[in-house]
Every structure is written in C-alpha cells, then in structure tokens.
Amino acid sequence: MVKVQIVEEKDANASPYASSSSSRSSSSVSLSSVESDVSVDETFFDRVAALKDIVPPTTRHNIVTRISKTASFVKKSSKVIGNIVWVITTSALLVGLPLALVVEDEAKAVAQEKEMLEQQQGAQQMMAPALYPSQTGVESGQTKGLVPPGF
C-alpha cells in the first residue's frame, strides 16, 4: 500500500505556483497567471542544445565518438583519393600526352608513305599502258586516254 501524506511548506511565497489563497484544491489558479522565464530571443539551436540533457552521457559519448571516427575516416580517405587522382593526372600528362603526339606523328608519316607509294604505282602504270586490259566497248581500234588513280 501507498500512503499519501501532505507536506506543509514553510515558505509559501517561494513557489511561483503558490496562490494567495491557502486552499490546495482550488482550481482558480491558472498557469497563465504565473510569469514565464522563457526568453523570447531563444533560438532553435538553443532549444536543440537544451535537449542534450535528455540523452544519457554514455550514449552522447558513443554518438560523439562514432561521429568523430567517421569524420576522421572520411578526411583520410578523401586525402588518399586526392593523392591517387593527382598521381594519375600528372602521369597521364607527363607520359600519355607525349605518347599520343608521337603516335599521331607516326600515323601521319605512314599516311604520307602510303600516298607516295600510290603515286609511284600510278606513274609506273602511265609508263606501261600495255599492262591495262583492253576495253571491249571500243570500236575500230580507238583507245581512251588513261587517267592515273587519284585524279
């Protein structure tokens, strides 16, 4: 069993909820008549900061530890990834760019050699027209003029 006992306060004016009447069961006293200590200038951050008392200290410590470890991991990872990207980029510029230029020059040289070879073959065919097969549509021994390839 629970025993309920009413305790008399010696200083009745010390409580902001105390009324001038001594009746405890009176419902005439409302909370609106009591002055509030809430500041109007209180910000949202202040209210959120006040909520820290709700969370136990061990839980707060665990949360802060996990957040700091995560932030440390992200910072270290981003530094490593940044260094890797830097190495790849500079290597590509120092090795890949000159290599690409050399390959392009080589391709130009091969194309020029191929063009010169085709010109030489065309000139040789001009010198020896008998190498061409005779045309069947030509009447009475007239031959058409030969045009070298590429013209």
KANORHU-V831514 format. One record per residue. N is the residue number from 1. RES is the residue in one letter. D_FIRST is the distance of its C-alpha to the first C-alpha in whole Angstrom. Layout:
BEGIN
n->[N/N]
res->[RES/RES]
d_first->[D_FIRST/D_FIRST]
END
This chain:
BEGIN
n->[1/2/3/4/5/6/7/8/9/10/11/12/13/14/15/16/17/18/19/20/21/22/23/24/25/26/27/28/29/30/31/32/33/34/35/36/37/38/39/40/41/42/43/44/45/46/47/48/49/50/51/52/53/54/55/56/57/58/59/60/61/62/63/64/65/66/67/68/69/70/71/72/73/74/75/76/77/78/79/80/81/82/83/84/85/86/87/88/89/90/91/92/93/94/95/96/97/98/99/100/101/102/103/104/105/106/107/108/109/110/111/112/113/114/115/116/117/118/119/120/121/122/123/124/125/126/127/128/129/130/131/132/133/134/135/136/137/138/139/140/141/142/143/144/145/146/147/148/149/150/151]
res->[M/V/K/V/Q/I/V/E/E/K/D/A/N/A/S/P/Y/A/S/S/S/S/S/R/S/S/S/S/V/S/L/S/S/V/E/S/D/V/S/V/D/E/T/F/F/D/R/V/A/A/L/K/D/I/V/P/P/T/T/R/H/N/I/V/T/R/I/S/K/T/A/S/F/V/K/K/S/S/K/V/I/G/N/I/V/W/V/I/T/T/S/A/L/L/V/G/L/P/L/A/L/V/V/E/D/E/A/K/A/V/A/Q/E/K/E/M/L/E/Q/Q/Q/G/A/Q/Q/M/M/A/P/A/L/Y/P/S/Q/T/G/V/E/S/G/Q/T/K/G/L/V/P/P/G/F]
d_first->[0/4/6/10/13/16/19/22/25/28/31/30/33/32/30/32/30/30/32/34/32/29/27/24/24/27/28/32/32/32/32/36/37/35/38/38/39/40/43/46/48/45/47/45/46/43/41/41/41/38/36/37/34/32/33/32/35/36/36/39/41/41/42/45/46/47/48/50/51/52/54/56/57/58/60/62/63/64/66/68/68/70/72/73/74/76/78/79/80/82/84/84/86/88/89/89/90/94/93/93/96/98/97/98/102/102/102/104/107/107/107/110/112/111/113/116/116/116/119/121/121/122/125/126/126/128/131/131/131/132/129/127/128/130/129/130/130/133/136/140/139/137/134/131/130/128/124/122/119/116/119]
END
